[in-house]
Amino acid sequence: MISQDDRSPRPDDGSARHADTSAAGVDRREAVDLSYCVVNTNGRELLAACLAAIERTHPRELTHEVIVLDNASTDGSLAMLRERFPGVSVIALDTRRGKAENDSQLLASARGRYCLLLNEDSELLPGAAAALVAALEADPRAAAAGAQLVAPDGTPQACAWRLPGVLWALAAVCGLQRLAVQSKGNRVREVGWCQSSALLVRRRAAAEIGFLDPEFFVYSDETDFQKRLRDAGWRILFVPQARCVHHDQLSTDPHAMRRRIVEFHRGRSLYMRKHHGPLTRALWRAAWTWFYCVRLLVACLRRRDDTRRWRLHAWQQLLGGRGEGLREAAAAFNRSRAAADG
């Protein structure tokens, strides 16, 4: 059992419909050791696999709850939750929102001392949650711990990096951007930031800095969050013993690809404006524009590579993420739903 310190009151802004039921037989008013916090957007079957993995792998010595925030799904995800996972607490949104805002609501609603942020396409492997909790228990100054993400075939994925800055920009110019990857080795280590597909957060630390910044819709939201934690004196850990399958659910639709790339660079540009001065921002933009232009040239020479992707990356790096991104797609969805309901 985890000690009772660090547990702070949970605000409830009433902005969404809650369908709360008790998880693991624990009353909703009582604090728990661990909150599993899952965001789902039209990922019904992946969500089912995610929740089943939580059930299989949860450390039985820890009290816990499972909260799913459904991001206005239209694929029957809510019905699936009612039928197959009645013990899960559900926050059902009527309008589609960004990842940072959704993760913040989950953290604010959770009762756990620790909160494990998961995407619907994340599938914990045995021992993952226990290893992440053990890492934060062993380091009182650590605010977050990220798992080693692996592909469905077990191939490790890059999932922890240095924070963006001058050295990373210079490495990109030289084609050595892999030097920024810190998800290496077999020991727990301090890193700049970890991908939030399977990120354990000390809830007290998250509340201390005001959770995630909703100005980020998706991409760079977790980078900004962990940079602010570090600035507040906390540490970020990578835990290779904790492994989580990260399923690739990205669409091959070229319009969807364009929106993702626009949003990626919009988030990155916002991060650089928040945390760096004009000289560093100029160097970062020039370095990554060069990198993407080189990749575009290589793609043209190979002919089999998708030149559209690298051309769009180079252009959006210069523009700072202008155009129709995921935020605009969500807004269009919300307008369409409101019109249909009206």
Buried (B, 14 or more C-beta within 10 A) or exposed (E): EBEEEBBEEBEEEEEBEEBEBEBBEBEEEEBBBBBBBBBBBBBBBBBBBBBBBBBEBBBEEBBBBBBBBBBBBEBEBBEBBEEEBEBBBBBBBEBBBBBBBBBBBBBBBBBBBBBBBBBBBBBBBEBBBBBBBBBBBEBEEBBBBBBBBBEEEEEEBEBBBBBBBEEBBBBBBEEEBEBBBBBBEEEBBBBBBBBBBBBBBBBBBBBBBEBBBBEBBBBBBBBBBBBBBBEEEBBBBBBBBBBBBBBEEEEEEEEEBBBBBBBBBBBBBBBBEBBBEEEBBEBBBBBBBBBBBBBBEEBEEEEEBEBBBBBBBBBBBBBBBEBBBBBBBBEEBBEEBEEEEE
